[in-house]
Amino acid sequence: MTQAIVERIDHIEQRLDELADEVRQNRSRKDWRAWIGTSKDDPDFDEMIRLGREYRESLREPDPERR
């Protein structure tokens, strides 16, 4: 291989290592606060919440005093 190709491969490998380090650092944070508000005004998220609530309510025993 020519020297230019070797240098490009070295540069790509170095950058790949840097990116892999960034991914590992981001995974280790797991900060729940980063997710706050990400589903605001999302009708699909609202529907998911509604369906989940509906499902959980369907699993409950009927309350004889609620008639």
N, C-alpha and C positions, 0 to 999 in steps of 0.2 A: 504494500500500500504506500501511497505517497505520504509525505510528511504532513500535508494539509489535511488529509483524511484522518490521520492519526490524531492530529490536534483537535479536529472537530469532534471525533469520538470521545476524546478525553474531556472536552468541554461539555458534551452531552451527558456523559457519566457523572461529572461533577454536579451539574444542574439537577440531574435525577436524584442524586444523594441529598441535595438541598431540599428538594420538593418532598422527598420521603421523610426527612426530618420534620418539615412543617406539618405534614399529615399526622405523624406520631405525636407531635406537641398538641395539635388541635384535638385529637382523640382523647388525650389525657385530661383535658380541661373539663369536659362534660358539664358545663355551667348551664343550669336550667334557665337562668335569667336571659340567656341569649335567644331563647325561643318565645319569650313573652311578646304577645302581639302579632306573631307571624301569621295567625289565622284570622285576624280581625277582618270583618266584612267579607269573609269567604263563605258563600252560600253552601258549598260542598261540606265544609267543616261543620256548619250549623246543622246540616242534614245528618251528618254522622253523629253528632251529639244527640239529636232528636231520636234517631233510630236506636242508639245505644240505650237511652233512657226508656224508650218504649219496650225494648227487649228485656231490660232488667225488671221493669214493672210486670211484664208478662210472666216472669218466673215467681213472683210473689204469690203466697197463699192468699186466697180471698179473705178479707177481713169481715167476719159476720156482723160486726157492729157498724159498718159503713153503709148500711142499706137504708 
